[in-house]
Amino acid sequence: MIMKQRLSASRYPVPSMLLASLLCASSLPVLTAVAQTTTQGQAAGEAHQQRVYDIPAGSLADTLNRFALASGVSFTFDPQEIANQQSAGLKGNYSLDEGFGILLRGTGLEARYHAASGSYRLEKAAPKVILPTVRVESTTEGTGSYTTGLTNTATRLDMSIRETPQSVTVITRQRIEDQGMDEISEALDQTVGLVLSKSGPTGSDNNIIYSRGFPLENYQVDGVARSTRFGFQNDIADMAIFDRVEVVRGASGLLNGVGQPSGAVNLVRKLPTTEFQAYVSGKYGSWNHQRLEGDVSGPLTESGNLRGRLVAVWQDNELEMDRLALQKDILYGVIETNIAESTLLSFGIEYQHHESTGGDRFGAPIFYPDGTRTHFTASTNLTPDWGYHTRENLSVFSTLEHYFDNGWRVKLDLEKSKREYDSVMPTTALADGDWFLEDVVAANRWGGKPEQDSVNLHAVGTYHLFGRQHDLVLGGSYLRLEEDGLNYNYSEEPIDDLDALIKTGKFKKLDVSPSGGGWATYEEQSGAYMATRLKPTDSVSVILGSRLSNWETRSDSTSAGGGVTRGTTSRESSVVTPYAGIVLDFTDYLSLYASYTDIFNPATVYDANGDLLEPAEGSNLEGGAKLAFFDDKLNILATYYKTQQDNVPEYVPGPGGSVNYGPTGRYVYQGIDGTETTGYELEISGQLSGSWQVGGGYSDNDPRDAKGKPRLTHVAQKTFKFFTQYRAHEWLDGLSIGGNLRWLDGTISDWTGFTQGSVTVVDVMARYEFNSQLSATLNINNLFDKTYFTSIRNEGWFGESRSVFLNLKYSF
């Protein structure tokens, strides 16, 4: 008996009133829902396009039949060839080729497309060819989309954004290229609910991302967590080597173990491709911005069982502030091989070097010592030209991943990362009295060489209970960090002519040489976690999980004579971090969700006595609604959250807002109890039509202390960000246009009382594809040349004025 199934792709209509209310301010063409039918002739061309499948376990014949129906393709097979064979089903985001590959793994058969009949047929697999293992990924490169059908940053379970009971934003490869995002800070600054408080050059420690009232410090790379200490947070990572950025807002203790309730950032590296592809690009723009980027990927053997990818970047540019410049070099390489049909092994190396020269660390003072306003501009640099910030990152990593015939997979990640940072920071200090006669130039230096070893192991799959299929993940992680640094001299000298310094940057170099002795820090984290997604009915998902964490740290000091004083070890053992979430599917498009997790964040800062603060602890609760249309290609979110936390570290400034160093030479912090943050977010991301992509939304955040007093008033707590891109091929073939609107509400400095009103910044972009290989992208940022501060504590750091960048890209 021969069975054949044929099905056209279904259309999912979007309620027009809902979209109209969300997009009423847009001037782009009105959305038109068009039914698209997947014909037999189109099936081969769409073999690499992904969609979400939810096919339960059963006989292989039945699962193949369901897969063909869901895919809308014609598939011919003889059930006798696969009689009595079972399948674990298919759940997740896959292309046709990937889906067939998983369902037929281990059978010696393959689904082969025949153009003459326009259908797939079940045939014996070609001999002596090792096909690439089908990995569970949701690569966004080449999709043209502003969203993804699969994410696992929140729980490690493979779920769509709608199925995840937390707020998730994905900055895809297409959006990175459309907006010309070259650094992670630029991507996070465009993410809903996040605010960049920038008050220093790239590489300094004064550029902080805030989320839900707390600094965003938890960074992962391919799911491997970094230490939250400075130098390991990947806060200057170049975007050329990453496929996408996944941001989970809210507590993320299940996978990270420790951290702020602000969220987690997962940077997902680009992967080798099964087919050859390459590009080179050159970017030039304002302030002599020069950037060259190259990327080549593909099979290294005829069979395709060995694949590789190489990415290189060189960038050199000045910045708007006089004498401030940035230079960086990036190199990333990875190879992967199928050591067996279902086992994938990869090795890679990542190197990034960043150097900012000649820049102030804090910006220009907003007030003179007598309280009157200064009137510096964005180009004003009050510091000598011998200051710098250098960051160098080298990571070597390896991954071993195995797929079992029952649908389970196990992944082992190993990584060794070496970092080095070195900052010489001259600054103009304002003394009491006359501005030009009693000012001084002060300089200090700090640096370190942290190294981190990481091991991560997890297994994920399905199991059956009470006649239902459920998901389960089991995992563990370990990291060890060692860092050592030297003590340096602090120097200051009076300055007679500040005007001359501002104009020329010339001032004698102060002594910031090693003063003798140094310090060393040790940190270990380990933990095990488990999470399950229970499916009591088709429309209800209950996610339960917990993590058991161990953490310890110690800081030693070394005298000038070489003597070592061992510090006190701070240790937390068997800390339990529970996680619970529920998702209720009300319709094919609408889900309601809620989640809860505890917060545990050991301190890495010190109090006035030189002792580590006690860990911060609390809880995070959020809930809301999610909508998904067009097979999860358009996602909409509305959420409300509440976070409570005790012993939150807060920096204690010195007299008059001066820098406050404790007895160990480190900044002084104090723990604040009873902090509470409430707020809500509205977000939309994905496609409105095949030619129209959107991403952005509104957030309203309200952080308060135990007395109900607002916290972080110098950081905008209400923001609106919205970017849209439209492929205007009906106007001019090859043309794409886009626009970006960012609005931040007013802020007030808790140090000086300075108030800045709300800020609105508009960016635009246009791309023209001359042919399938050559394209040009023009980005104009801050189109109306808005003047504003990105930070207003004692000093003010100016936001970037109008800038123009042109990027030429040639693909092979």
N, C-alpha and C positions, 0 to 999 in steps of 0.2 A: 504494500500500500504506500502510495506517495502522498505526502501532505504538503500543502502550500498555503501560506498565509500572506495576505496583502492588506495594507491599511494605510490610509492617509493621515498625516499629522493633524491633530485637532487644534482648534483655535480657542484661545482663552480670552474672552472679552474683558476689558477693564471698565469699571463703572466710570462713565464720563464725568459725572459731577465730582467724584473724588479727585481725579486728576486735574480737573479745572480749578478746584480750590487750592491744590498744592502748587500749581504752576501758573497762576493767573498773571504773575508779573512777567512771564517770559514773552518775548516778541517773536519767537521762532514759530514755524508753521504748526497749525493745529494737528494733534495726533489723529491719525487715521488707522483704525484696526483693519488689517487685511488678512484674510485667511490664506495660509500658504500650504500647498499640498506637496508632500514628498513623493515624487514619482519614482518609478523604478530607475529611470535614467539618471535621476539626481542622486540616487543612493550612493553610488561609488564616489561621487564628488564630495559627499558629506560624510565620508567614512571617518574623518578625523574630528568632526564636530561633536561636542559633548552634550549630553542631556541627562536628567536624573531618572534613575530606575529604582523600582522597589518591587522586585520579583521574589516571592517566597521560595523556600527550599521545596524540592519535590523531585520527580523523575526528570532526567535530563531532557527527554523528549518534550515534557510539559514546559520546562523552563525555557527551552529554545523556542517553543511555540509562543510563549508569552513575550519573550524578548523581541521576536519578529513583529508581533502585533504592536508592542509599545514603540518600536522603532519606525514602523510604517514602511517596511521593506518586504520584498518578496523573497522567501527563503524556502528552498526545496531540500528535503532530506527523507531518507528511508528509516522509519522507526526501528526496523529490525537491526540496523547497524549499531544502535545504541540501546538496545533492549536491556532492561534490568539495571541500567546505570542511573545513579542518583546525582543530584546537583545541590549545592548549598544555596543556590539562588544568586541574585545580583542586587546589591543595594548601594547606591551612590551615584556619582557623576561620571559617565563614561562615554566614549565615542563608540561607533559601531564596531570598529576593529578591536577596541579594548574589551567591549562586552562579549563578543564572540570568543576572544582569547581566553577570558576568565572562565566562561562556561564550558569551553572545550579543553581546558588545560588537563593534560595527563591522558587524554583519550587517543592521541595519535591522529586526530582529525582536525580539520580547519574549515572555516567558512570562506569560500573563494568567490569573488564577484565575477560574473560573466556579462560583458557588455552586450553581447548579441541578444540575450534573453532579458537583460535588465534585472537579473536576480542573483541571489547568493545560493551556492550549492554546498552541501556537506561532502568534503572529499578528504582523502588521506593527506596528511601534512607532508610538505616537500621534505625529502631526506637531506641530512647533512647541513641543515641550516638552523642555527640557534636563534630563535626569535627573541626579541627583547622582552624581558619580564614586564608584565603589565602592572605598573605601580599605581597605588591609590593616591592620586594627586589631582589637583584642580589648577593646572597651569593656565594662567591668563594670557600668556604671550600668544599673539596671533588671533585671539578671539575678538578683538575690537570692543570688548565689553567693559563696563564700569562696575561689574559685580562678578561673583563667582557662585557656582552651584555647590561648592563643598568647602567646609572649613573645620578644623579640629583644634584650633588654638585654645579654646575655652576648656575642653574636657578630654581631648585626644580621640574622642569618638567622631567618626566621619558623619557629619550632619550638614545640611544646608543652613543658610543663615536663618531661615524661618524656623527650623527645628531646634536651633540653639537658644536656650533660655537666658541669654544675656545680650547686651548691645554689642554688635560686631560691625566694624567697618573694614572693607577691603579696598585698598588703593591699588588698582590693577596696573599691569604693564602699559595698557593703552592710555590710561589717565596720566601716568608718570610721564609718558612721552608728549602727550597733548599739552600739559602744563609746564613742560620743561623742568621737572623736578630733578635736580642733580644730587641732592643730599636728603637724608632721612628727616632732618628738621623741617625742610620744605614740605615734605609729604605729610608730616604730622601736623604742621601748621594749617593744612587744608582739611584736616579730619574733623568731622562734627564733634563738638564737645571738648576739644583740646585747644589750649591756648599756649602760644609760645611767648615766654617772657625773655626776650633777648636783650642782654646788657653787656655783651663783649664779643670779641672776634671768634671765629670758628676755632674750636680747640680749647677755649677757656672754660672755666667751670661755672660761668655765670649765665648760661643759656638753659633755661629750665622749661620743660613742658609740663603744664598743669592739666589735670583731669579730675573733675568732681571734687575740687578743693584740695587736691594733694599732688605732689610731684609725681610724674610718670617715670618710674625708675626700673621697672621690670622689662628687660629686653631678652628676646630669644632669637636664635638664628637656626632655622630649620627645626624649631621646637626645642632646641637645646638652650637651657636658661643660662644667663650670664649673672655673675655677681653684681650686686647693686652698687658696688663701690665705684668711685670715679675712675674712668679709664676703661671700664669694662661694659659700659652701658650702650655701646654702639651708637652713640648720639651724633657721630659725625660720619656714619657709614655712607658711602657713595652708592647711588641707586643703580648704577650701570650693571652691577652683578646680581641684582635681585629681580625675580619675576613679579613679586607683589609684596605688599605690606599688609598684614592682618592686625587689626587693633581691637582688643576686647576691653571695653570700658567696665569699670567695677572691679571688685576683688577677683584675684586669679590664683588663690592659694593652692588649689587642687594640683596644679602642675608646677608652679613655681616654689611652693612651700612657704616662702617668706615674701614679703613685699607690701607696698602700699595698696590701699583700696582704690587706687586711681585706675588701674588696668594693667594690661601687658601688650607689648609690641612684639610681633613675630615677623622677622624678615626672612622671606623664603627665597633661597638662592635659585638662580637659573639652572636648568638641567641640560645635559647633553641631549640632542635630538636624534631621532632615528633617520632623518633625512638631512642632507647637507643644506646649511643656510649660513649666511654671513652678511655683515654690513660694516661700513665705515661711515663715520659722521664727523662733521666739523661744525663747531659753534662759535660765533663771534657776536659780541655785543657791547653794551655800555661799560665804561671804565676799563676798556681794553680787555674784555673777557675773551679768552681763547681756550678752546677745549677740543681735544681730539679723542675719539672713542672708536674702538674696534671690537667686533664680536664674531667669532667663527665657531661653528658647531656642526657635528655630524658623525657618521660611522667611520671608524678607523680600520675596519676589516670588511671584506666583501660580504660576509654573512651578516654583518651588523651586530655581532655579539660583543664588540668593543666599540665604545663611543666616547667622544670627548668634546670639551668646550673650553675656549680660551677667550677671556675678556681683558682688554687693556685700556687705560684711560690716562691721559695727560692733561692737566689744566693749569693755567697760569692767568691770574687776573688781579687787577687793582680793584679797590672798592671805593665807595663814595667818600668815606673819611680819608682825608689827606694822609698819604704815606702808608696807608694800610693796604696790604696785598696778601693774596692767598696762592699757594702753589701746592699741587698734590699729584701723586702718582698712584695708580691702582693697577693691580694685576691679580687675576683670578683664573684658576685652571682646575678642571675636574675631569676625571675619566671614570667610566663605569663599565662593568662587564658582567655577562651572565655566566657565572661559574657553573650553573646548572639551569635547567629550563625554568625553574621557579625560584632561583636564588640570584640576587643582585648584589654586587660588591662595587663600591666606589671609593675613590681617593681624591682628595682635593687640597688646594692651597689657596689662601686668600691673603693678599698683602695690600695695606693702605697706608700711605704716608701723607700727612697734612701739615702744612706749616703756614701760620699767619705771622706776618712781620710788621713791625712799626705801629701797632695799634694800642689804644687805650684798653684797659680791662673793664672799665665801668661806664665810659661815656663822659659827657660834660655835666658839671654841676648845674642844677636848675636854679639855685639861689646863690647869691653872694653871701658871705658871712653875716652881713648886716640885715639879711632878709629880703633884699630887693632881687628882682628877677634878672637872671643872665639872659643873653640873647645870642647864644651860640647857634651855629647852623649844623646841618648834617655833615658837612665837610670838615668841621673843626676837630683838630686832634691836639689835645693839650699835653701830649707825652713825647718824650724823646724817641728818636727813630731806632734805638737799639733794643726795644722790647720785642718779644716774640712768644708764640705758643706753638710747640711742636708735638704732634701725636703720631705714633707709629704702631701699627697693629699687624701681627703676623699670626695666622691660624692655619693649622694643619688638621685635617679631619678625614674620617673614614666612616662609611656606613655599610652594614651588612643587613640585608632584608630578605626574608624567605616567605613565600606564599604556599600555604598548605592547600591540598585538594578540597578540604572541607570549608574553605573560605577564610580561615584564620591566617593571620600574618604576624610575624615577629620582626622587630627592627632593633638593631643595636647601633648606637651612635657613639663614636669616640672622637675626642677633640683635644688638642693641646694648643693653647693660645698664649702668645707672648705680646705684651704691650710695653710701651715706653712713652712717657709724657715729660715734657720739660718746659716750664714757663718762666720767663723773666718779665716781671710786671712793674714797670715804672708808672707812676701816676702823680698828678699834681694835687697835692693836699692843700686845702684852703684853711689857713690859720685865722684866728681871731684878729681883727685889726684891718689895716690897709691892704687892699687886694694886691698891689704890685710890689710892696716892700716886705711883707712877712709871709709870702707863700713859699712852699718848699716843694722840691721834687723828691719823692720817696720811691724806693724800689725794694722789692723782695723777689724771691725765687722759690719755686717748689717743683718737685719732680718725683717720679717713681718708676719702678720697673715691675709691674705685676705680671704674674704667670698663673694661668688657670688650666687645670686638667679636669675634663668632664667625661663621665660615662653615663649613658642613658639607655635603658632597655625597656621596651614595652611590647605587649601583645594585644591584638584587638581582633574580635570576631563575633560570632553569633552563637547562641545556644537556645534550646527549646525547653519551655516550662509551661505546664498546664495547657498544652496544645498551641502555644503561641511562640513566635520567634522574638528573641530579645538580643540586645547588644551588650558587650562587655569589654572593658579594657583593664589590663593589669600592667603596672609599670613601677620602675624604680629609677632613681637618679643619684648621682654622687658628683660633687665638685670640690676641688681643693684649690685654694688660692694662696699664693705667697707673694708678698710685695716688699721691696726694700727701697729706701731712699736716703738721701743725705740731708743734713741740716745746712742751711745757707745763711750768710750774713744779711742783715737788714740795714739799709743805708738811707740817709736823707741829707739833702743839701738845700740851703736857701736859694731862691731864684730872684734875680734882680729885674729881669725883663721877660715877663710872660708872653708879651706880644711877639718877641723874637722867637721864642720857643714854638709858639703856634704857627708862625710863618715858615720856619726852617726845620724844626724838629731837632735842632742841634743843642745838646747839653752833654756835659762830660759824663762818661759812663761810670755809674756808681758801683761800688764793690758789692757784688752778690755772689762771691765765690764761696765754696764750702767752708763752713765755720768749724768743722770738726765734729765727728760723731754722726749719728744718723738714727734710723728707726727701721723696724721691720714689723709687718703685719701678717698674721696667719688666719685663715678662715676655712672651715669645712662645713659642708652641708650634705646631708643625705636624707633620703626619704623613700617611702613606698606608697603607692596610691592605687585605688581601685574605683571604678565607676561603672555603673550599669544603666542602660536605658531600657526600662520595662515598658512593654506594650500590652497593657491589659485589654485594650480594644484598638481598632484601627485608627481611632481619632484621639487617643490619649497616650502621651508619653510621659513617663515619670523617670527622672534621672536622679540617682542616688550615688553618692561617692564620698570618699574620705581619704585624707592623706595623713601619714604619720611621719613627722619631720624631726630631725636632729640638727643642731646648729651649735657651732662654737667658734670663738675668735680670741685672738691674743695679740697684743702689740708690745714689742720689746724695744728698748732704746740702747744705743751704743754711744759710749763716751768717746771723746777725742783720742784717748789712749787705747781704745779698742775694747774696753770693758763692756760687758753686756748686762743690762738690767732686765730681767725677765718680768714681763707684765703679768697681770692677773688674767686668768682665762675666764671668759664669760661663756656660759654654756646653757643651752636649752635642749632637753631630751624628751622624746616621745610626745611631741606636741601634736594634738589631733586637730585637723582642719576639716570640718564636715562641709559637704556640698549637697544641695538639694534643688531640684528644678522640676517644673511641670509645664507641659505644652498641651493645650487643648485645641484641636482642629475643629472649628465650627463649620467651615465650608471648604471647598477646594482651594480657596484663596486666603482665608482668614484664620489666624491662630491667636489665642491668648496664652500668655506665659507668665511665670513667676519663678524666682530663684532666690536662694539664701546661701550665704557662706560666711564663715568666721574669718577674722583678720589676725594675722600674727606677723609682726615686722620687727625683728631684732635691730637695735640701733647700731649705727656705725659712726655716730657723732658723740661729742663729749660735752660734759657740763663744765661749770666754772671751776670745779675741783680737779678736772682732768680725767674724770671717770666716765665710762660709757653710760649712756642713758639706759634705762630699763626698756624692754621691748614694748612696742605699741600693740594694743589689742583692741578688738572691736568686732563689729558685725556689718554685713552688707545685705540689703534686701532691695530687690527691684521687681517690677512687673509691668506688663504692657501688652500691646497688640502688634502683630506682624502680618503683613500681607505680601503675597508673592504671586506674580503673574508671568505669563509667557514662559512656562517651564523654569521658574525661578530666575529668569533673566531681568526681572524688575522686582526690587525689594523695597518695602515701605515699613517704617518702624515708628511706634509711639510708645515711650516708656517713662515710668516714674521710679525714682530710686531714693533710698535713705541709707546713709552710712553713719555709724556711731563709732567713735574711737577714743581711747584714753592714751595718755603719754605720747602725744604727737610731738615730734621734735620741732622746735621753732627757734630760729637764730635770734640771738640776743645782741643787738648792736651796742657798741661802746658809747661813751659820752658824745653827744652831738651827732650821733650817727656814724662815728668812726668805726674802723674795723676792730673787732673784739677778739683777741687771742687769749686762750687760757694758758695754764702753766705748762702744757705740753706743746704749745705753739700751734694748736689747732683752734678753729673757730669754736665759740662758746654757744651751746644750745641749752634750752630748757624743755622739759616735757609738759605739754598742755593736756589736761584731762577734760573729758566731757564735750569734746568737739562733735559736731553733728552737721552733716551735709544732706540737704534734700534738693531735688531738682527733677527736671523732665527734659526729654529730647524727642525731636521729630526728625526723621531722616528718610531720604529717598535715594536709591542708587540703581543704576542699570539702564535698560533700554526702553524708550517709549515707542520706538519703531525700529526697523532695521537700520535706519540712518540717524537715529537721534538718541544720544546717551546723556544721562544726567547723574549728578552726584552732589549731595549736600543736605543741609537741614539747619534746624534751630535748636539751641540748647539754653536752658535757664538753670543756673546753679546757685545755691544759697548756702555757703559754708559759715558756720557760727561756732563760737566758743561756748563754754559751759554756762556763761552768763547771758547767752543770747546775742552777744555782740558780733557783728560781721567780721569774718577773717579774710585775709588775702584781698584787701580792698584795692591793692595796686594791680591786681590781675582782673581782666574783664571776666565777668561771670555770666553775662548774656551775650551770645554770639549767633550770627547767622552766616552760613557759608553755602554758596551754591555755584557749581560749575556745570556748564552744559556745552556739548559739542554736537554739531549737526553736519552730516555729509551732504553738502548742497550740490549734488551732481546734476540735479535738474536745472540748476542755474548755470553751472559751469562744470563740465566733466573734470573730475579730479580735485575739486575744491571742497575743503572742510573748514568750518568756522566755529568759534567758541567764545564764550564769555564767562567771567568769574566775578561774583560779588561777595565781598567779605564785609561784615558789619560787626563791630565790637562796642559794647556799651561803655559808658564813662567809668573812670577809675580815679582813686584818690590814694596818695602815698600815705602810709601809716607812719612814716618817719618825719615828713616835712609838711604834710597837709596839702601838697600840691594836687590840684584836680585837673584831669584831662577829660574833655567831653567825648561823646561817642565818635567812633572813627568808621568811615566807609571808604573802602578801596575797591577799584574796578580794574580787572585785567581782561585782555582780549587776546585771541590767538587766531591764526589762519594757517592752513596747510594746503599746498598745491602739489599734487602728484603728477609730475611730468609724464611718467610712464610707470610700469610695474616695478621699476628699480629705483628711480630717482625721485626724491621729494624734498620740498623746502618748507620749514615750519617757522612762522614768525610769532613771537610772544612779546606783547607790550604789557608790562606790569605797572600798576599804579598809574593808569591812563591819565587821570586828572591831576597827577602830581600832588597828592595829599601830603601835608606835613604833619607828622605825629610821632609820638614816642612809643617804642615797644616795651619800655621799662621805665618806671618812675619811682625809684626809691629815693636815695640822696641825689643820684645822678640820673640823667635821662639819656637813653640810647635811641637814636632816631631810626624810624622805619625807613626802608629804602625808598628813595624818590623814584620818579618815572624812569624806567629802564626798558631797553629794546634789545632783543636777542634774535638772531637768525641762525637756524640749524639746517644744514644740508646733509641728507642721508642717502647713501647709495647701497642698495641691497643686491647681493649676488644670488 
